[in-house]
Amino acid sequence: MYDLNSEKPQTAYLLGIGLDSEKGPFRVTRGEDFQILGGSERTHRRMQEKILHLEEELSKEGRSIGGLEADEFEDVARILKEG
């Protein structure tokens, strides 16, 4: 989560909201730089997979979702939507 004492402020936070769950448990997944709320089991799992893949790719570069600049975050959002 956001650290107020951090030298470099967090510039991005990813929020995924699934709207296709009619009944059943309300699913929540939280990470340091993201939250996924709701969705059917399938939708929630797909959002988890996409975000985890994104985190893995950024980690290879020594980066995180929270450290993305606005233009980089827009590119990531577009990629996640298309994928």
PyMOL CGO cylinders between C-alpha atoms (Angstrom):
from pymol import cmd
from pymol.cgo import CYLINDER

trace = [
    CYLINDER, 0.00, 0.00, 0.00, 0.98, 3.64, -0.28, 0.3, 1, 1, 1, 1, 1, 1,
    CYLINDER, 0.98, 3.64, -0.28, 3.80, 4.69, 2.06, 0.3, 1, 1, 1, 1, 1, 1,
    CYLINDER, 3.80, 4.69, 2.06, 3.52, 8.32, 3.18, 0.3, 1, 1, 1, 1, 1, 1,
    CYLINDER, 3.52, 8.32, 3.18, 7.12, 8.24, 4.42, 0.3, 1, 1, 1, 1, 1, 1,
    CYLINDER, 7.12, 8.24, 4.42, 8.57, 7.12, 1.10, 0.3, 1, 1, 1, 1, 1, 1,
    CYLINDER, 8.57, 7.12, 1.10, 11.13, 9.41, -0.54, 0.3, 1, 1, 1, 1, 1, 1,
    CYLINDER, 11.13, 9.41, -0.54, 9.59, 8.83, -3.96, 0.3, 1, 1, 1, 1, 1, 1,
    CYLINDER, 9.59, 8.83, -3.96, 5.80, 9.05, -4.00, 0.3, 1, 1, 1, 1, 1, 1,
    CYLINDER, 5.80, 9.05, -4.00, 3.77, 6.26, -5.53, 0.3, 1, 1, 1, 1, 1, 1,
    CYLINDER, 3.77, 6.26, -5.53, 2.53, 7.40, -8.91, 0.3, 1, 1, 1, 1, 1, 1,
    CYLINDER, 2.53, 7.40, -8.91, 0.24, 4.51, -9.90, 0.3, 1, 1, 1, 1, 1, 1,
    CYLINDER, 0.24, 4.51, -9.90, -2.20, 2.08, -8.32, 0.3, 1, 1, 1, 1, 1, 1,
    CYLINDER, -2.20, 2.08, -8.32, -4.15, -0.51, -10.29, 0.3, 1, 1, 1, 1, 1, 1,
    CYLINDER, -4.15, -0.51, -10.29, -7.77, -1.26, -9.39, 0.3, 1, 1, 1, 1, 1, 1,
    CYLINDER, -7.77, -1.26, -9.39, -9.61, -4.09, -11.14, 0.3, 1, 1, 1, 1, 1, 1,
    CYLINDER, -9.61, -4.09, -11.14, -13.37, -4.39, -10.70, 0.3, 1, 1, 1, 1, 1, 1,
    CYLINDER, -13.37, -4.39, -10.70, -15.30, -7.42, -11.94, 0.3, 1, 1, 1, 1, 1, 1,
    CYLINDER, -15.30, -7.42, -11.94, -18.99, -6.81, -12.58, 0.3, 1, 1, 1, 1, 1, 1,
    CYLINDER, -18.99, -6.81, -12.58, -20.14, -10.21, -13.81, 0.3, 1, 1, 1, 1, 1, 1,
    CYLINDER, -20.14, -10.21, -13.81, -20.79, -12.02, -10.52, 0.3, 1, 1, 1, 1, 1, 1,
    CYLINDER, -20.79, -12.02, -10.52, -24.46, -12.52, -9.73, 0.3, 1, 1, 1, 1, 1, 1,
    CYLINDER, -24.46, -12.52, -9.73, -24.24, -14.67, -6.60, 0.3, 1, 1, 1, 1, 1, 1,
    CYLINDER, -24.24, -14.67, -6.60, -21.62, -16.32, -4.49, 0.3, 1, 1, 1, 1, 1, 1,
    CYLINDER, -21.62, -16.32, -4.49, -18.64, -15.00, -2.57, 0.3, 1, 1, 1, 1, 1, 1,
    CYLINDER, -18.64, -15.00, -2.57, -17.34, -11.47, -3.05, 0.3, 1, 1, 1, 1, 1, 1,
    CYLINDER, -17.34, -11.47, -3.05, -13.78, -11.95, -4.21, 0.3, 1, 1, 1, 1, 1, 1,
    CYLINDER, -13.78, -11.95, -4.21, -10.97, -9.61, -3.12, 0.3, 1, 1, 1, 1, 1, 1,
    CYLINDER, -10.97, -9.61, -3.12, -7.29, -9.80, -3.99, 0.3, 1, 1, 1, 1, 1, 1,
    CYLINDER, -7.29, -9.80, -3.99, -4.88, -7.19, -2.65, 0.3, 1, 1, 1, 1, 1, 1,
    CYLINDER, -4.88, -7.19, -2.65, -1.28, -6.49, -3.50, 0.3, 1, 1, 1, 1, 1, 1,
    CYLINDER, -1.28, -6.49, -3.50, 1.16, -3.72, -2.72, 0.3, 1, 1, 1, 1, 1, 1,
    CYLINDER, 1.16, -3.72, -2.72, 0.18, -1.72, -5.81, 0.3, 1, 1, 1, 1, 1, 1,
    CYLINDER, 0.18, -1.72, -5.81, -3.20, -3.17, -6.78, 0.3, 1, 1, 1, 1, 1, 1,
    CYLINDER, -3.20, -3.17, -6.78, -6.62, -4.45, -5.71, 0.3, 1, 1, 1, 1, 1, 1,
    CYLINDER, -6.62, -4.45, -5.71, -9.04, -6.70, -7.54, 0.3, 1, 1, 1, 1, 1, 1,
    CYLINDER, -9.04, -6.70, -7.54, -12.65, -6.58, -6.40, 0.3, 1, 1, 1, 1, 1, 1,
    CYLINDER, -12.65, -6.58, -6.40, -15.59, -8.76, -7.34, 0.3, 1, 1, 1, 1, 1, 1,
    CYLINDER, -15.59, -8.76, -7.34, -16.19, -10.66, -10.52, 0.3, 1, 1, 1, 1, 1, 1,
    CYLINDER, -16.19, -10.66, -10.52, -17.06, -14.25, -11.22, 0.3, 1, 1, 1, 1, 1, 1,
    CYLINDER, -17.06, -14.25, -11.22, -14.45, -16.85, -10.35, 0.3, 1, 1, 1, 1, 1, 1,
    CYLINDER, -14.45, -16.85, -10.35, -13.28, -16.89, -13.98, 0.3, 1, 1, 1, 1, 1, 1,
    CYLINDER, -13.28, -16.89, -13.98, -13.08, -13.10, -14.34, 0.3, 1, 1, 1, 1, 1, 1,
    CYLINDER, -13.08, -13.10, -14.34, -11.33, -12.62, -11.01, 0.3, 1, 1, 1, 1, 1, 1,
    CYLINDER, -11.33, -12.62, -11.01, -8.78, -15.31, -11.87, 0.3, 1, 1, 1, 1, 1, 1,
    CYLINDER, -8.78, -15.31, -11.87, -8.10, -13.70, -15.29, 0.3, 1, 1, 1, 1, 1, 1,
    CYLINDER, -8.10, -13.70, -15.29, -7.51, -10.31, -13.65, 0.3, 1, 1, 1, 1, 1, 1,
    CYLINDER, -7.51, -10.31, -13.65, -5.17, -11.94, -11.12, 0.3, 1, 1, 1, 1, 1, 1,
    CYLINDER, -5.17, -11.94, -11.12, -3.19, -13.63, -13.88, 0.3, 1, 1, 1, 1, 1, 1,
    CYLINDER, -3.19, -13.63, -13.88, -2.83, -10.40, -15.87, 0.3, 1, 1, 1, 1, 1, 1,
    CYLINDER, -2.83, -10.40, -15.87, -1.68, -8.36, -12.90, 0.3, 1, 1, 1, 1, 1, 1,
    CYLINDER, -1.68, -8.36, -12.90, 0.73, -11.04, -11.70, 0.3, 1, 1, 1, 1, 1, 1,
    CYLINDER, 0.73, -11.04, -11.70, 2.19, -11.27, -15.21, 0.3, 1, 1, 1, 1, 1, 1,
    CYLINDER, 2.19, -11.27, -15.21, 2.58, -7.50, -15.28, 0.3, 1, 1, 1, 1, 1, 1,
    CYLINDER, 2.58, -7.50, -15.28, 4.30, -7.53, -11.88, 0.3, 1, 1, 1, 1, 1, 1,
    CYLINDER, 4.30, -7.53, -11.88, 6.68, -10.27, -13.02, 0.3, 1, 1, 1, 1, 1, 1,
    CYLINDER, 6.68, -10.27, -13.02, 7.63, -8.35, -16.16, 0.3, 1, 1, 1, 1, 1, 1,
    CYLINDER, 7.63, -8.35, -16.16, 8.17, -5.11, -14.26, 0.3, 1, 1, 1, 1, 1, 1,
    CYLINDER, 8.17, -5.11, -14.26, 10.15, -6.94, -11.58, 0.3, 1, 1, 1, 1, 1, 1,
    CYLINDER, 10.15, -6.94, -11.58, 12.62, -8.15, -14.23, 0.3, 1, 1, 1, 1, 1, 1,
    CYLINDER, 12.62, -8.15, -14.23, 13.38, -4.48, -14.83, 0.3, 1, 1, 1, 1, 1, 1,
    CYLINDER, 13.38, -4.48, -14.83, 13.55, -3.70, -11.10, 0.3, 1, 1, 1, 1, 1, 1,
    CYLINDER, 13.55, -3.70, -11.10, 10.29, -1.77, -11.26, 0.3, 1, 1, 1, 1, 1, 1,
    CYLINDER, 10.29, -1.77, -11.26, 6.78, -1.99, -9.81, 0.3, 1, 1, 1, 1, 1, 1,
    CYLINDER, 6.78, -1.99, -9.81, 3.28, -0.84, -10.69, 0.3, 1, 1, 1, 1, 1, 1,
    CYLINDER, 3.28, -0.84, -10.69, 3.50, 1.92, -8.08, 0.3, 1, 1, 1, 1, 1, 1,
    CYLINDER, 3.50, 1.92, -8.08, 6.57, 3.40, -9.74, 0.3, 1, 1, 1, 1, 1, 1,
    CYLINDER, 6.57, 3.40, -9.74, 5.09, 3.81, -13.20, 0.3, 1, 1, 1, 1, 1, 1,
    CYLINDER, 5.09, 3.81, -13.20, 4.72, 7.30, -14.61, 0.3, 1, 1, 1, 1, 1, 1,
    CYLINDER, 4.72, 7.30, -14.61, 1.37, 8.36, -16.08, 0.3, 1, 1, 1, 1, 1, 1,
    CYLINDER, 1.37, 8.36, -16.08, 2.30, 7.70, -19.71, 0.3, 1, 1, 1, 1, 1, 1,
    CYLINDER, 2.30, 7.70, -19.71, 3.76, 4.30, -18.85, 0.3, 1, 1, 1, 1, 1, 1,
    CYLINDER, 3.76, 4.30, -18.85, 0.64, 3.41, -16.87, 0.3, 1, 1, 1, 1, 1, 1,
    CYLINDER, 0.64, 3.41, -16.87, -1.56, 4.29, -19.84, 0.3, 1, 1, 1, 1, 1, 1,
    CYLINDER, -1.56, 4.29, -19.84, 0.49, 1.90, -22.00, 0.3, 1, 1, 1, 1, 1, 1,
    CYLINDER, 0.49, 1.90, -22.00, 0.14, -0.85, -19.38, 0.3, 1, 1, 1, 1, 1, 1,
    CYLINDER, 0.14, -0.85, -19.38, -3.62, -0.31, -19.11, 0.3, 1, 1, 1, 1, 1, 1,
    CYLINDER, -3.62, -0.31, -19.11, -3.96, -0.59, -22.89, 0.3, 1, 1, 1, 1, 1, 1,
    CYLINDER, -3.96, -0.59, -22.89, -1.91, -3.82, -22.94, 0.3, 1, 1, 1, 1, 1, 1,
    CYLINDER, -1.91, -3.82, -22.94, -3.97, -5.34, -20.11, 0.3, 1, 1, 1, 1, 1, 1,
    CYLINDER, -3.97, -5.34, -20.11, -7.21, -4.44, -21.87, 0.3, 1, 1, 1, 1, 1, 1,
    CYLINDER, -7.21, -4.44, -21.87, -6.08, -5.96, -25.17, 0.3, 1, 1, 1, 1, 1, 1,
    CYLINDER, -6.08, -5.96, -25.17, -4.59, -9.09, -23.64, 0.3, 1, 1, 1, 1, 1, 1,
]
cmd.load_cgo(trace, "trace")
